[in-house]
Amino acid sequence: MATIIELDSVSGSSDEHSASNEYSGLASAAGIQVAQAASTEQPAAAEPVPADVGNGAAVQTEAPAAANAPAAAAPHEYVADAGNTVRFPANVAIDNIRVDGRHLLLEQPDGSVVVIKDGALNVPTFILGDIEVPRVALLAALEASHVDIAFGADGSISAGPGNGTPGSAGGNFAVPVGGIGNGFDLSALLPPTALQFGRLEPRELTIGVREKDSTPSIDPVASTTVYEAGLPARSGESQGSNEPATSETTSGTIGFTSPDGVSEVSLGGHVLTGVPQTFTDATGSLTASYVYDPATGLGTISYSYTLIDNTSGDATSVNLPVAVTDADGDPAAPGNLAINIVDDAPTAIADTDSIAAGQFGPATGNVLAGGTDGVDVNVTDGAADTQGADGATVVGVTSGTTNSDLDDGGTLGVQIQGTYGKLTLNADGTYSYARDAGTPGGVDDVFTYTIKDGDGDLSHTTLTVSIGDAPPVISDLTPEARGGDVTVNEEALNVGTPGGPGSNPSSTAETGTGTFTISSPDGIASLTIGGQTFITNGVFTAGSFTTPEGNTLAVTAYDAATGQVSYTYTLLDNEAHPTALGENSLFENFAVVLTDQDGQSANDTLTIDVVDDVPTANADTNSVAEGAIATGNVLSDATDDVFGADGAAAGGGVVGVAAGSNTASPVSGGLGGAGIAGTYGTLTLNANGSYSYDGFANAVPAGGATDTFVYTIMDGDGDLSTTTLTITLSDVNNAPVAANTQNWMSSDPAQQTLSTPSYPDGYPLLVTIPTDADGDNLIVTATGTIPTGTFYFDGVTYVALTAGTVLYDPAGGINLLDDLVYRPTATVTDTVNVNLSLDVFDGTAHVTQTVGIHEVPPTSLPSDTAQVGNGNSPLTSGNDQTQNLSLSQATVSAITADPHGSTVVIYTDFQESPFVTPIPLGERNPGVFGDGSAGSHREQEVQVEIRIGANRFAVVEDDLTAGTFEQSWTYDPATGLMKATVDYDHIFLLDGAGVATTTTLADYLIANPPAAGDTWTLSYFDNDGGNYQARAVRFEFFSHDPGDPGITVNGDATLADQIYGTSGIDHLNGNGGNDVIIGRGGNDFLSGGGGSDLISGGDGNDLLVGGFGQDTMTGGNGADTFKLDQLDIKDLISDYSGAGGQGDVIDLTSLFDTAPGGANIGEFVNYDAGTGTLSVDADGTANGTNFVDVATLTNVPVSSTITLLYDDGITQHTTTANAV
C-alpha cells in the first residue's frame, strides 16, 4: 500500500500539497503506513529510541500500526433523539470531525473518540452543555474537517468522507508532535534518532509536478421538455391526458472540463457528489450526480428530472443553474439547464343517455366521469371527458347543438329546457334529465356543454338523451279463466235486498273493491269501462252505472301519478247460477278501452266473480240416558243450519238421512215413517228438521256410547250440504246414596258419664248406612283429616280412627259405621266444629259422606257481654251512661228456644271513694233506707236498664222510697264486685212515666223475636253520685241460669241430627231432618222440628215437642209434657205415664186454644184404650165423626190416666180424653 503525495512543482513548501490515503477516514494515526521497510523484529533494549532534538525527550516514531501507541480512551457512543438532536457535555470538542460509514466520529484532544451513530446520514444538531451549536458553525466545522456535505430538499444535511489532507507531512496526529531541536528544512519528515536505527522498509514514492493553473468550463447545455399530459392522478387532481406515457420525465448529461481538479459541482443550486442524489420541490424531482476523471480533467453531470405537478399557464419552464469549481477555487462560466413544461388541455367527449319507452326518468349520469352511474336503470351513459392534468369542471350548457364553447355559470345547477324535457347539469359533471309528460317517444333531446381546465382551457361537446316510444298499457286485470278481478258473494246479501238475506248477512262480501293500472306515456285521450267514459283528455270524472246483471259498478278514483284506477262493485241480488253445482261462480265482464293522444289504443276486460250462496248444515248433537227418548230439530238446534240467499228447497230443507258418519256424499230418503235404526236407538227425522231418538234399553256399555247419523239439506237452486247428528248415550249407573248427618254434644268431657244414658267410651255417632239402587256392594272408607277423638270398636276395644280405615264392606263382612264414637276434647268450654269425611264407592262412582261433629259449650257461659264505663273514670251522676250491644246468634238462639230461661248478670264496683277491689266488707250490704251506708246508697241511687228501640226495661230499679227499698245487689267473692242476677221474667217494661208495667222482657221477646245483629242499649243511671259512685258496670247474658251445665243446640235445617243433652237444663231443637234428640238429665226442652224424630227426655221433667213430622217421643223418668203440633201427623208416645204414675201430660195447645162454645175440650178428644190412639175432632163438632189421629200411646195406658193440657188464652187447663 502506498501514499501519493502531490508537491507543488515550484515551491517545496508543505502548504501546497495534499495527500490521498485510503485510511483518511480513520480516527487514529495508528492505521497509517509510512515508507519504511517492513520488519517483524522489535528493537532491542539497547537500541536507540527516537528523541525530540529540541529537548531530548523520547518521541513516537512513525512505526507500523502494530508499533503505534493505542488510543488514550475508548470511544463514547451517542444517538440522536426524536428531534435529531444530540446533547454533549460542555467540554466535548467538535473541531476534528470524521466520517466512518454511517457514523460521525469526533476526535478529542485526549485521543478519545465520540461516536454519533447514524450521524452521517442526517447530521444532527449539537448541544454542548446548554448551548446549541449554530448551524453555520457546525457547517464550518465539517468543512474544516474536510467532510463532504449534501443538502436534502427538506434542509437536512448528510455527510461523506472528503478528500482532505492531514495537517502535516507526516507523523501520527493522535499524539502531540515532539520538539524538533534546532530544526532543519525537512526535519519534520524525519523524527530525531539516536545512533542506531532499525532496518528501514523500502517505500515507493511518486512525485507529481503541478501544472500551470487553469479555469474549468461547462459544455453548452441544451434545453429539454416534460409534458403535463403524462402526470398521474394526484391527491384531489386528475391525471394527465396521456398518463400511460412517461413524458413527465426527462434525463440527460452535461459535460464539463476542469484540468485543475474539482472542488464542487452543482446543479440547480444543489452540490452534487459521485453518488446520485434526489432534490424535490413542489414542481418536480431532480436526481443528479457527476463523474470526473482527474487524468483527463473531464467530467459529466448526469441528471433525471420528473414533473410531479401541473403548473399554471401554457408556457412554463424550470431553469437549473450549472456550476463547476476546480480544486484551487476557480469557477467555470455558469451554465443553465432549461426544462420546458408543456401544458395539458381538456377534451370533452360526447355523452349519451336514454329514457326507456314509457318512462319519464330521470336519466342521470356524469359527463365528466362517464360510465353508468347506477342511479337510473339504463346502461347508455356516455364516455368520460378527458380533464387533463389541470383538472376540469363544467362551465356551461345550452339546449341544442351549438358547436361552440359556453362559459356561463348561470346555466349550471338550474333546469335547462330542452325539446322534450329538462336537464339540470352541475359543475362537477353530474346531471339529471326528466322527460316532460305528454311528449312523444322515439326522439333525441340534445344539449351542448363546455368544460374548462384549471388554467382556463375550454372544450365543448354534446349530451344526447334518447327517448323510447311506447303504446298505452292496461295492467292488473285478471281474466275470467283466472278467477276475475273482484269477488263478491251472495252469502253477504243483507236483509231487505232482493236476494237477501244471505247465509252470512253480517259480512260485507257483497261489495268488492279493486284497482287496475293504466299507462299512456303519450297522454290519455279517453278511458272507457263497460262503454262508460271516465277519463277524457287526461281529466278524470268519477261515476257509476247499473250493470246488465242489475248490480252497481262505481269508478271512484284515478291517480294520475301512479295510473291506478279504483272501482267498487256492489251485488244487489242473487244471480241465476247453474243448478246444483255447489258454490260456483257467475262472471260479469266489462270492456276496458284506453286510447292515447296519438290514437293508439289498449283493450282489456274487468271481470267480477259472483259466488253462489250455498247451504251449510252444521253438525248437531244431543244426549240421552239409555232407554230414554231425545228430541230436537237439526235445522235449529245449537248452531242453525243455513240455507242462504237461495232459501230452502220446496217442501222442507232436509232431503235425506242415514245411519253412519260419512259426510263425503249426500244422502236422500229415509225421512219420517218407522225411522232409521242406529246402534243404540231409532231416529225418526222429518223434512222440517224435527226428530225423535228412542234409545234402546240396557244397550249402552258401562262407559257410555254414541250413535251417529248423517243427514243432507238442499237450498232453492239444488245445492246440498251434509253433516251429522250425534246422540251421546250414558249408561245408567245409580250412584250410591249417602246421607250426611250432624252430631252435637257438650264440650265438657265430664258430661259423657254425668247423666243417663252414660257414654264412657264416647258419644255414638249418627252415621247413615249408604244405599245403592243397583245393589252394588258399597265400600265406605275414612278419608282426609280424621277429627281428634274419633274412635271405632274393633270387637275388642275402641281404636282411634285413621284415614284409610274401611268402615263398611258388606261383601267383606265389615260394618263399623254403627261402632263410631266421639270423645270431646279436654277443654270444657271450647267450641269445636269438625267433619269426618267418608268415601263411599260402588265400584264405579265415589261419593263423599260427611259426618258433622260439634262440641257445644255450656249455656252457663255468657253468650254476650258488654261494659259501661272504662273502670277508671267515675260514671257521671245525673246522666245516663250507655253502651250498645249487638246480639250474637247464640243469644238469639237461646231466647228463641226459651226466653223464660234467659238471664242477665250485672256487676258493678259502686262504693264510696276511694275505690278498692274487692269492695270493703262494710260497703257491701245495705242497712235501712237512708242510713247513709254505701250499700244503701247503691240500692237507692242505681238504676240499670235494657232499651230495645223506644222500649225501656228495668233490670234493677233505684229504690226511691222506704216502701220500695230492698236488696238487689249482692257481693260476688269471685270478682270482688257487687252482682245482680235477674231473669227475663223479672225484667219489666216501663211506661212513659218510668213506672214498671206487668209486661216482662220474656213476654216482649216472644211477641217480638230478636235476630242476630239487633242492637240493645244498656243503660246505667246514678241519681245522686257524690262520693258514692261507680266506675264500671258489666253485663253478662246467659241462656240459662248461670252455673247450669246445660247446652243449647239448634240442629241442621235439612240434615238429620243426633243431639246429646247434659245433666243440666238443655234446649235441644232438631230443626229439619229426622233427628235423634236425647235429653238425658235435667228438665230439658226438646223439639224435633220438621222431621220424623226420635225424642227421648231421660231424667227430669221434660218438654217434648214432636214438631211437624211423625215423631216418636219417650219421656223417660219424671213428669214429662208431650206437645202435639199437627193434626195430620200421628206421633208415637212410647212411655206415657200420667195420673197415678209419673204425671205425664199431653199438650194440645197448638191444635186449639179452647173448645167451641165454651164446652170442655175433652169432648173433642177421644182415646181408644184398645189401640192406644188419641184422636182430635178436626171440624170442632162435639162427639162428631171427623176425628183425626194425632198420637199413639204405644204402652196403651188406661184412659183415666191421660191428662190433656190446653190454654184458653188466659189460663192453662187440664182435662181428660173421652174413652172410646
PyMOL commands that set and color helices and strands:
alter all, ss='L'
color gray80, all
select helices_A, chain A and resi 14-16+29-31+65-67+135-144+187-189+228-230+409-411+480-482+490-492+644-646+749-752+810-812+817-819+889-897+899-901+921-923+934-941+984-986+1001-1007+1156-1158+1161-1164+1199-1201
alter helices_A, ss='H'
color red, helices_A
select strands_A, chain A and resi 4-7+18-20+76-79+85-88+97-100+103-107+113-117+125-128+131-132+148-151+157-160+207-209+217-218+224-227+249-257+264-267+270-271+277-280+284-293+298-307+315-325+335-342+351-355+363-366+392-399+415-417+421-425+430-435+443-453+458-467+473-475+486-489+511-519+524-529+532-536+539-540+543-546+552-559+564-570+585-596+601-611+620-625+629-633+654-659+676-677+681-685+690-695+705-714+720-730+741-746+763-764+779-783+790-793+798-800+806-809+814-815+820-822+832-841+846-856+864-868+881-886+903-908+911-912+942-948+951-956+970-972+977-983+988-990+996-1000+1015-1022+1028-1029+1033-1038+1048-1050+1056-1060+1067-1069+1076-1078+1085-1087+1094-1096+1103-1105+1112-1114+1121-1123+1131-1133+1145-1147+1165-1168+1173-1177+1187-1193+1203-1207+1212-1216+1218-1219
alter strands_A, ss='S'
color yellow, strands_A
deselect
rebuild
show_as cartoon
